[in-house]
Amino acid sequence: MRYAKIIDGVVVNVELWNDPPTRDGVTFVELVADSPVGIDYTWDGETFTAPEPPAPAPEPVPFSITKGQLYRGLARDYQFSEDHVNAVVAGILSQMPDGPEKTDAQLNWKHAVEIYRINPLVDIVGQVLGLTPEQIDELYRTAVARDAQPPQA
């Protein structure tokens, strides 16, 4: 016979027993043949309740978006103008010591068509703008989703 093994009101296993053992803190409840009860169901002493389904996984974060998508997303979702974002970037770059890293960062920002999510400057700019990494990820997802939709007439 199938039994739900319950600890603290939660099914921790479904086991086959002729005669389930008696253990402190463990309850065994016999299940009917077609019972859907399984791990993580709850038991209130009379009724089993199915667990909440897991939340769907978020869409993956795009590897990159265009600079235009970035500016549009920051303007639409956070009301940051292109000039404001560029001033923030200039301020960050001015704090970097002179050298190849600073030159690369300046040239990459100035001439980039795509802005890669893994670019450390993206998180630094986001932080200065008051955005969390999660908000930046969502900005990237939303930018791609917006461009995937046909224009409204």
N, CA and C of each residue as an Amber inpcrd file, in Angstrom:
protein
   459
   0.8380000  -1.1760000   0.0000000   0.0000000   0.0000000   0.0000000
   0.8850000   1.2440000   0.0000000   0.3880000   2.3070000  -0.6010000
   1.1180000   3.5700000  -0.6820000   0.7470000   4.4460000   0.5010000
   1.7820000   5.0220000   1.1120000   1.5740000   5.9200000   2.2480000
   2.3330000   7.2200000   2.0240000   1.6930000   8.3110000   2.4230000
   2.3780000   9.5950000   2.4610000   3.1050000   9.6710000   3.7920000
   4.3810000   9.9370000   3.7370000   5.1830000  10.1180000   4.9520000
   5.1920000  11.6080000   5.2590000   4.6650000  11.9850000   6.4190000
   4.4350000  13.3930000   6.7480000   5.2410000  13.7760000   7.9860000
   5.9650000  14.8630000   7.8570000   6.7060000  15.4350000   8.9860000
   6.3300000  16.9050000   9.0640000   5.8890000  17.3280000  10.2310000
   5.4820000  18.7260000  10.4510000   4.4510000  19.1950000   9.4240000
   3.5280000  18.3200000   9.0730000   2.4300000  18.6860000   8.1840000
   2.7750000  18.7250000   6.7040000   3.9810000  18.2810000   6.3430000
   4.4100000  18.3130000   4.9460000   4.8030000  16.9020000   4.5040000
   4.3240000  16.4920000   3.3280000   4.6890000  15.1900000   2.7810000
   6.1520000  15.2530000   2.3490000   6.9540000  14.3660000   2.9260000
   8.3770000  14.3340000   2.6050000   8.7250000  13.1590000   1.6960000
   7.7850000  12.2060000   1.5650000   8.0160000  11.0660000   0.6930000
   6.7120000  10.2960000   0.5380000   6.6310000   9.4770000  -0.4950000
   5.5470000   8.5140000  -0.6560000   6.2290000   7.1540000  -0.6740000
   5.7840000   6.2770000   0.2360000   6.4730000   5.0040000   0.4260000
   5.4960000   3.8440000   0.3580000   6.0380000   2.6700000   0.0090000
   5.2430000   1.4420000  -0.0040000   5.4800000   0.6930000   1.2960000
   4.3810000   0.3650000   1.9880000   4.4570000  -0.3680000   3.2460000
   3.2670000  -1.3250000   3.3290000   3.4940000  -2.4860000   3.9300000
   2.3680000  -3.3310000   4.3230000   1.8060000  -2.8000000   5.6340000
   2.7190000  -2.4390000   6.5250000   2.3370000  -1.8990000   7.8230000
   3.3970000  -0.8480000   8.1760000   3.0810000   0.4660000   7.9780000
   4.1040000   1.4860000   8.1990000   4.5640000   1.5110000   9.6500000
   5.8170000   1.8680000   9.8580000   6.3460000   1.9280000  11.2200000
   5.7660000   3.1160000  11.9890000   5.9040000   3.0440000  13.2830000
   5.5040000   4.1490000  14.1380000   6.7810000   4.8660000  14.5680000
   6.8400000   6.1640000  14.2730000   8.0180000   6.9580000  14.6330000
   7.5450000   8.2720000  15.2190000   8.2570000   8.7600000  16.2290000
   7.9210000  10.0650000  16.7970000   8.1150000  11.1420000  15.7460000
   7.1030000  12.0200000  15.6170000   7.1910000  13.1450000  14.6900000
   6.9100000  12.7890000  13.2520000   6.6060000  11.4970000  12.9660000
   6.3330000  11.0730000  11.5950000   4.9340000  10.4790000  11.5490000
   4.1420000  10.9280000  10.5750000   2.7960000  10.3960000  10.3740000
   2.7670000   9.7220000   9.0130000   2.1330000   8.5470000   8.9440000
   1.9200000   7.8720000   7.6710000   0.4280000   7.8540000   7.4000000
   0.0430000   8.3150000   6.2060000  -1.3640000   8.3200000   5.8110000
  -1.4830000   7.4940000   4.5320000  -2.3730000   6.4960000   4.5750000
  -2.5670000   5.6400000   3.4070000  -3.2260000   6.4440000   2.2810000
  -2.7160000   6.2230000   1.0660000  -3.2290000   6.9280000  -0.1100000
  -4.0430000   5.9740000  -0.9770000  -5.1000000   6.4920000  -1.5730000
  -5.8700000   5.6840000  -2.5160000  -5.0260000   5.4820000  -3.7700000
  -5.3650000   4.4860000  -4.5550000  -4.5350000   4.0550000  -5.6860000
  -4.2160000   5.1870000  -6.6640000  -5.1670000   6.0290000  -6.9910000
  -4.9300000   7.0700000  -7.9920000  -4.6380000   8.4440000  -7.3760000
  -4.2480000   8.4690000  -6.1240000  -3.9920000   9.7330000  -5.4400000
  -2.8000000  10.4660000  -6.0660000  -2.9560000  11.7720000  -6.3310000
  -1.8420000  12.5520000  -6.8710000  -0.8740000  13.0460000  -5.7960000
  -1.1700000  12.7640000  -4.5250000  -0.3620000  13.2930000  -3.4230000
   1.1000000  12.8950000  -3.5990000   1.9710000  13.8800000  -3.3990000
   3.4070000  13.6590000  -3.5140000   4.1600000  14.6030000  -2.5970000
   5.4420000  14.6190000  -2.7770000   6.3220000  15.4460000  -1.9460000
   5.8860000  16.9090000  -2.0160000   5.9190000  17.5670000  -0.8640000
   5.5770000  18.9830000  -0.6560000   4.0860000  19.2550000  -0.5530000
   3.2450000  18.2440000  -0.6770000   1.8340000  18.4410000  -0.3360000
   1.7840000  18.6910000   1.1610000   0.7710000  19.4110000   1.6030000
   0.5990000  19.6160000   3.0450000  -0.5770000  18.7820000   3.5280000
  -0.5510000  18.4780000   4.8160000  -1.5630000  17.6510000   5.4650000
  -1.9900000  18.3630000   6.7390000  -3.2960000  18.6620000   6.8590000
  -3.7920000  19.3590000   8.0480000  -4.4380000  18.4130000   9.0520000
  -4.2640000  17.1270000   8.8550000  -4.8670000  16.1240000   9.7290000
  -6.0980000  15.4920000   9.1070000  -6.6220000  16.1600000   8.0550000
  -7.7920000  15.6200000   7.3560000  -7.6610000  15.6760000   5.8460000
  -7.0050000  16.7090000   5.3430000  -6.9830000  16.9530000   3.9070000
  -5.5590000  17.2400000   3.4340000  -5.2540000  16.7200000   2.2390000
  -3.9980000  17.0570000   1.5820000  -4.2250000  18.2850000   0.6980000
  -3.2290000  19.1510000   0.6420000  -3.2860000  20.3230000  -0.2230000
  -2.0440000  20.3340000  -1.0970000  -2.2770000  20.5180000  -2.4030000
  -1.1600000  20.5560000  -3.3510000  -0.3020000  21.7950000  -3.1120000
   0.9980000  21.6890000  -3.3290000   1.8650000  22.8700000  -3.1830000
   1.5890000  23.8660000  -4.3030000   1.9380000  25.1170000  -4.0400000
   1.8230000  26.1450000  -5.0690000   2.7940000  25.7900000  -6.1940000
   2.3530000  25.9580000  -7.4380000   3.3020000  25.6780000  -8.5250000
   4.4500000  26.6810000  -8.4770000   5.6360000  26.2560000  -8.8740000
   6.7620000  27.1900000  -8.8510000   6.5370000  28.3260000  -9.8440000
   7.0650000  29.4600000  -9.4950000   6.9760000  30.6140000 -10.4010000
   7.7670000  30.2970000 -11.6650000   7.2740000  30.7460000 -12.8030000
   8.0370000  30.4770000 -14.0290000   9.3900000  31.1770000 -13.9680000
  10.3550000  30.5460000 -14.5690000  11.6940000  31.1310000 -14.6070000
  11.6430000  32.3940000 -15.4670000  12.3680000  33.4310000 -15.0630000
  12.3720000  34.6470000 -15.8870000  13.0430000  34.3660000 -17.2330000
  12.6950000  35.1770000 -18.1900000  13.3480000  35.0770000 -19.4880000
  14.8460000  35.3110000 -19.2790000  15.6690000  34.6620000 -20.0840000
  17.1070000  34.9090000 -19.9400000  17.4320000  36.3660000 -20.2790000
  18.4860000  36.8450000 -19.6870000  18.9290000  38.2140000 -19.9450000
  19.6880000  38.2210000 -21.2730000  19.2930000  39.0870000 -22.1920000
  20.0290000  39.1600000 -23.4660000  21.4950000  39.4900000 -23.2350000
  22.3440000  38.9250000 -24.0660000  23.7810000  39.1540000 -23.9700000
  24.1240000  40.6110000 -24.2260000  23.3670000  41.2370000 -25.1420000
  23.6250000  42.6410000 -25.4590000  22.3510000  43.2710000 -25.9970000
  22.3350000  44.5900000 -25.9500000  21.2990000  45.3840000 -26.6170000
  22.0080000  46.5260000 -27.3230000  21.3000000  47.1630000 -28.2520000
  21.9270000  48.3000000 -28.9340000  21.9590000  49.4970000 -27.9950000
  22.8190000  50.4210000 -28.3070000  22.8880000  51.6320000 -27.5060000
  21.5510000  52.3690000 -27.5660000  20.9100000  52.3570000 -28.7290000
  19.5910000  52.9780000 -28.8630000  18.5570000  52.3170000 -27.9610000
  18.5810000  50.9840000 -27.8930000  17.6530000  50.2750000 -27.0050000
  17.9090000  50.6660000 -25.5460000  19.1740000  50.7980000 -25.1880000
  19.5180000  51.1790000 -23.8190000  18.9830000  52.5710000 -23.4930000
  19.2540000  53.5310000 -24.3610000  18.7790000  54.8950000 -24.1170000
  17.2560000  54.9610000 -24.0750000  16.5930000  54.2760000 -25.0200000
  15.1200000  54.2850000 -25.0240000  14.5620000  53.6620000 -23.7500000
  15.1420000  52.5550000 -23.3150000  14.6670000  51.9080000 -22.0980000
  14.8660000  52.7770000 -20.8700000  16.0290000  53.4120000 -20.7740000
  16.2840000  54.2980000 -19.6320000  15.3510000  55.5070000 -19.6520000
  15.0370000  56.0000000 -20.8390000  14.1200000  57.1470000 -20.9470000
  12.6900000  56.7250000 -20.6270000  12.2240000  55.6370000 -21.2070000
  10.8320000  55.1980000 -21.0170000  10.5650000  54.7280000 -19.5920000
  11.4600000  53.8950000 -19.0810000  11.1930000  53.2370000 -17.8040000
  11.6800000  54.0200000 -16.5900000  12.6840000  54.8680000 -16.7760000
  13.2780000  55.5560000 -15.6230000  13.4040000  57.0650000 -15.8110000
  12.9700000  57.5920000 -16.9470000  12.9870000  59.0160000 -17.2520000
  14.4000000  59.6200000 -17.2090000  15.4020000  58.8400000 -17.6190000
  16.7610000  59.3610000 -17.7370000  16.9990000  59.7450000 -19.1890000
  17.3970000  60.9770000 -19.4250000  17.6720000  61.4150000 -20.7890000
  19.0240000  60.8680000 -21.2430000  19.2150000  60.8610000 -22.5510000
  20.4990000  60.4360000 -23.1200000  21.6160000  61.3290000 -22.5940000
  21.3670000  62.6290000 -22.5150000  22.3890000  63.5590000 -22.0130000
  22.7530000  63.2380000 -20.5640000  21.7530000  62.9230000 -19.7550000
  22.0180000  62.5910000 -18.3500000  22.8730000  61.3260000 -18.2510000
  22.5070000  60.3010000 -19.0170000  23.2690000  59.0440000 -18.9910000
  24.6940000  59.2920000 -19.4570000  24.8560000  60.0710000 -20.5260000
  26.2080000  60.3640000 -21.0160000  27.0140000  61.1620000 -19.9950000
  26.3670000  62.0460000 -19.2550000  27.0650000  62.8080000 -18.2090000
  27.5160000  61.8750000 -17.0850000  26.6640000  60.9080000 -16.7420000
  27.0440000  59.9230000 -15.7150000  28.2480000  59.1170000 -16.1930000
  28.1960000  58.6560000 -17.4400000  29.3180000  57.8840000 -17.9900000
  30.5820000  58.7340000 -17.9880000  30.4860000  59.9860000 -18.4240000
  31.6560000  60.8720000 -18.4400000  32.2170000  61.0590000 -17.0310000
  31.3280000  61.2010000 -16.0470000  31.7780000  61.3450000 -14.6670000
  32.5050000  60.1040000 -14.1670000  31.9830000  58.9410000 -14.5140000
  32.6350000  57.6870000 -14.1150000  33.9910000  57.5690000 -14.7900000
  34.0350000  57.8470000 -16.0870000  35.2990000  57.7330000 -16.8200000
  36.3360000  58.7320000 -16.3130000  35.8800000  59.9000000 -15.8740000
  36.8280000  60.9050000 -15.3740000  37.4850000  60.4670000 -14.0680000
  36.8330000  59.5610000 -13.3610000  37.3910000  59.0670000 -12.0930000
  38.3860000  57.9220000 -12.2960000  38.4190000  57.3670000 -13.5000000
  39.3400000  56.2580000 -13.7700000  40.7460000  56.7930000 -13.9900000
  41.7410000  56.0550000 -13.5320000  43.1130000  56.4910000 -13.8040000
  43.4140000  56.3730000 -15.3020000  44.2380000  57.2820000 -15.7860000
  44.6290000  57.2160000 -17.1940000  45.3350000  55.8990000 -17.4580000
  45.0750000  55.3670000 -18.6390000  45.7040000  54.1040000 -19.0180000
  44.8310000  53.3610000 -20.0110000  45.2580000  52.1580000 -20.3630000
  44.5440000  51.4030000 -21.3960000  43.1020000  51.0530000 -21.0180000
  42.8430000  50.7750000 -19.7420000  41.4720000  50.4410000 -19.3320000
  40.5330000  51.6240000 -19.5420000  40.9930000  52.7930000 -19.1570000
  40.1730000  53.9980000 -19.3410000  39.9610000  54.2800000 -20.8290000
  41.0220000  54.1710000 -21.6150000  40.9140000  54.4080000 -23.0550000
  39.9340000  53.4210000 -23.6800000  40.0710000  52.1410000 -23.3270000
  39.1530000  51.1220000 -23.8510000  37.7130000  51.4300000 -23.4640000
  37.5030000  51.8070000 -22.2150000  36.1430000  52.0990000 -21.7440000
  35.5610000  53.3020000 -22.5000000  36.3800000  54.3450000 -22.6890000
  35.9140000  55.5360000 -23.4090000  35.5550000  55.1940000 -24.8570000
  36.4420000  54.4670000 -25.5240000  36.2060000  54.1290000 -26.9250000
  35.0320000  53.1650000 -27.0720000  34.9620000  52.2100000 -26.1690000
  33.8470000  51.2570000 -26.2330000  32.5190000  51.9810000 -26.0660000
  32.4320000  52.8840000 -25.1130000  31.1590000  53.5800000 -24.9000000
  30.8380000  54.4990000 -26.0780000  31.8480000  55.2350000 -26.5240000
  31.6190000  56.2180000 -27.5910000  31.2220000  55.5520000 -28.9110000
  31.8460000  54.4350000 -29.2430000  31.6630000  53.8440000 -30.5710000
  30.8520000  52.5460000 -30.5780000  30.4320000  52.0990000 -29.4390000
  29.7130000  50.8280000 -29.3780000  28.3640000  50.9160000 -30.0830000
  28.0600000  49.8860000 -30.8300000  26.7220000  49.7250000 -31.3850000
  25.9120000  48.9110000 -30.3770000  26.5660000  47.8950000 -29.8180000
  25.9220000  47.0560000 -28.8140000  26.5520000  47.3040000 -27.4530000
  25.6940000  47.2370000 -26.4310000  26.1630000  47.3650000 -25.0530000
  25.9990000  45.9930000 -24.4100000  27.1140000  45.3610000 -24.0950000
  27.0960000  44.0150000 -23.5310000  26.7290000  44.0660000 -22.0510000
  25.8570000  43.1730000 -21.6490000  25.4080000  43.1550000 -20.2430000
  26.5660000  42.8750000 -19.3000000  27.5460000  42.1170000 -19.7330000
  28.6660000  41.7680000 -18.8580000  29.6990000  42.8910000 -18.7380000
  29.5190000  43.9780000 -19.4820000  30.4410000  45.1080000 -19.3960000
  30.3290000  45.7140000 -17.9970000  31.4300000  45.7530000 -17.2370000
  31.3670000  46.2880000 -15.8720000  30.8440000  47.7260000 -15.8080000
  31.0660000  48.4970000 -16.8680000  30.5920000  49.8800000 -16.8820000
  29.0640000  49.9450000 -16.7940000  28.3790000  48.9310000 -17.3200000
  26.9170000  48.9180000 -17.2770000  26.4300000  48.8920000 -15.8310000
  27.0220000  48.0430000 -15.0130000  26.6080000  47.9810000 -13.6030000
  26.9900000  49.2470000 -12.8470000  28.1430000  49.8140000 -13.1650000
  28.5720000  51.0380000 -12.4820000  27.6330000  52.1920000 -12.8360000
  27.3110000  52.3230000 -14.1200000  26.3760000  53.3730000 -14.5410000
  25.0210000  53.1410000 -13.8720000  24.5630000  51.8990000 -13.8900000
  23.2920000  51.5820000 -13.2430000  23.2940000  51.9510000 -11.7730000
  24.3770000  51.6420000 -11.0900000  24.4810000  51.9490000  -9.6630000
  24.4030000  53.4620000  -9.4250000  25.1120000  54.2400000 -10.2290000
  25.0700000  55.6920000 -10.0920000  23.6600000  56.2140000 -10.3730000
  22.9560000  55.5650000 -11.3010000  21.5780000  55.9690000 -11.6160000
  20.5730000  55.4440000 -10.5930000  21.0480000  54.6260000  -9.6560000
  20.1590000  54.0930000  -8.6240000  19.4340000  52.8180000  -9.0410000
  19.9650000  52.1240000 -10.0450000  19.3420000  50.8910000 -10.5200000
  20.0510000  49.6760000  -9.9430000  19.2650000  48.6700000  -9.5960000
  19.8340000  47.4170000  -9.1130000  20.2360000  46.5540000 -10.3050000
  21.0930000  45.5540000 -10.0950000  21.4050000  44.6240000 -11.1930000
  20.1480000  43.9540000 -11.7540000  19.1780000  43.6770000 -10.9020000
  17.9330000  43.0600000 -11.3670000  17.1600000  44.0130000 -12.2840000
  17.1600000  45.2960000 -11.9540000  16.4900000  46.2730000 -12.8050000
  17.2000000  46.4090000 -14.1590000  18.5130000  46.3370000 -14.1320000
  19.2700000  46.4060000 -15.3770000  18.9650000  45.1740000 -16.2310000
  18.9220000  44.0020000 -15.6070000  18.5560000  42.7830000 -16.3450000
  17.1850000  42.9390000 -16.9890000  16.2370000  43.4820000 -16.2370000
  14.8850000  43.6660000 -16.7660000  14.8810000  44.7080000 -17.8880000
  15.7070000  45.7330000 -17.7650000  15.8450000  46.7290000 -18.8290000
  16.2900000  46.0490000 -20.1230000  17.2540000  45.1340000 -20.0350000
  17.7290000  44.4050000 -21.2130000  16.6240000  43.5190000 -21.7830000
  15.9060000  42.7980000 -20.9080000  14.8100000  41.9400000 -21.3860000
  13.7340000  42.7680000 -22.0860000  13.3490000  43.8650000 -21.4490000
  12.2820000  44.7130000 -21.9830000  12.6940000  45.3510000 -23.3070000
  13.9450000  45.7550000 -23.4160000  14.4210000  46.3840000 -24.6610000
  14.2660000  45.4280000 -25.8350000  14.6320000  44.1800000 -25.6400000
  14.5170000  43.1910000 -26.7090000  13.0510000  42.8810000 -26.9940000
  12.2510000  42.7540000 -25.9380000  10.8300000  42.4350000 -26.1250000
  10.1040000  43.5590000 -26.8630000  10.4290000  44.8050000 -26.5470000
   9.7900000  45.9320000 -27.2350000  10.0950000  45.9350000 -28.7160000
  11.3360000  45.6450000 -29.0530000  11.7260000  45.6590000 -30.4650000
  11.1830000  44.4420000 -31.2210000  10.7930000  43.4060000 -30.4950000
  10.2340000  42.2090000 -31.1360000   8.7770000  42.4120000 -31.5210000
   8.1370000  43.4430000 -30.9760000   6.7270000  43.7010000 -31.2680000
   6.6110000  44.6190000 -32.4810000   5.6080000  44.3530000 -33.3420000
   5.4390000  45.2320000 -34.4980000   4.9850000  46.6160000 -34.0450000
   5.3390000  47.6400000 -34.7910000   4.9310000  48.9950000 -34.4140000
   3.4050000  49.1450000 -34.4330000   2.9040000  49.9400000 -33.5210000
   1.4700000  50.2010000 -33.4480000   1.1070000  51.2960000 -34.4530000
  -0.0090000  51.1110000 -35.1230000  -0.4340000  52.1080000 -36.1060000
  -1.2060000  53.2390000 -35.4530000
